[in-house]
Every structure is written in C-alpha cells, then in structure tokens.
Amino acid sequence: MILWKRKLYRILLGGLVPFVYLIVKDPLAPALIAAFFLFWLLLMEFERYLHPGFWNWLLRHSPGVFKTKPGALTGDTYFMIATFISVLYFPFPVAVANLLFLTFGDAASAVIGSKFGKIQIFPGKTIEGLLGGIIVNSIVGLLLSLYLSISFEILFIGVLVGCILEVIPSKIDDNLTVGIIPGLLMTLFVVF
C-alpha cells in the first residue's frame, strides 16, 4: 500500500462533497454526489463478498489506493456513509467543516505520522501524527471561521474530538466515528 496514493485519492474523493456544498450552499447536490459514490461503494462491497476474486483484481489494478485488508466494509464506504449522514443531518457550516476535517485531518495525521512519527501512543498512531492532524485541521477551521457563520472555538472542539478519535483504537472504523461524532458535538454547540 502506497500511503500518499491512498491519501491523495481520499482528498480528491472526500473533498468533492464539502467543496460542492461550499459553492452551492444547498444540501441537494452534495447529498446526490455522496449517494452516487455510496451506491457504487456498496455495490463494490457486495461484489467483494460475493466474488472474492473481484477484490484481488481491484487491488492489482489500483495499486496503493485501497487497503489490502479492509474490515467488514472498506474505509471508503464508512467515509461515504459519514459524508452522506453529515450532509443530510448537520447544519451547513458544521457539515462542511466536519467533512473537511475528516478529509484533511486523516491525510495529514497519516502522512506526518508515517514520515516523522517517533513517539507511538497506540499501534500505528504517533504523537507527531496526532499533532499534524490538529495543526492542519486548525488551519482549515480558522479559514472556515472567517467564511462561515460558525466560531473557531466550536470548530476547534470538532478538531480536537476528531483527532483524538482518529488515534484511539476502536472496533468501529474511525472513518465513521470521526465523520459523525465531531459533527454531532459541533451541532449541539451551534444549536444550544
């Protein structure tokens, strides 16, 4: 698995929905895009279970893009489930921020952690990766607070919770937890 290919793929695919949402400011187009990708990812999951040779073929023809040993579902499928839920249920500024944090925080923590990580806190997770995710997402949050009607303090809560969830080992895929829990918390702070 080539990390930079997988993370570049994730940034391009994962960044599409929040950037479209930023432009149109209406949930319909981003929800349709997320539904389109989710449909194809679920179809791929079905094929993966029905025809195990399909997954091997896909791995051979897209080297470095997908993890070789996914869980019950691939991380991309969990990611798109979280994206779809975010667009449908979170207020506009929260959904955009949450999805950008999920996209860029994951990539930053993985790349920085694998390149510079020395202090391991959990298997495959380092302090340097955690800090890299927090710094990158804080920059994204600062830029969003200037553009959207949401305070940096609320966004920073989402940044911290998301980055902590990213490093904590869990049986639930982090693309799902990081894609939903920070959004729920930010929504509570925006609403109340």
Secondary structure, DSSP 4 states (H G I P E B T S, - for coil): --HHHHHHHHHHHHHHHHHHHHHH-SSHHHHHHHHHHHHHHHHHHHHHHH-HHHHHHHHHHSTTTS-SS--SS-HHHHHHHHHHHHHHHS-HHHHHHHHHHHHHHHHHHHHHHHHH--SEEETTEEHHHHHHHHHHHHHHHHHHHHHSSS-HHHHHHHHHHHHHHHHS--SS-HHHHHHHHHHHHHHHHHH-
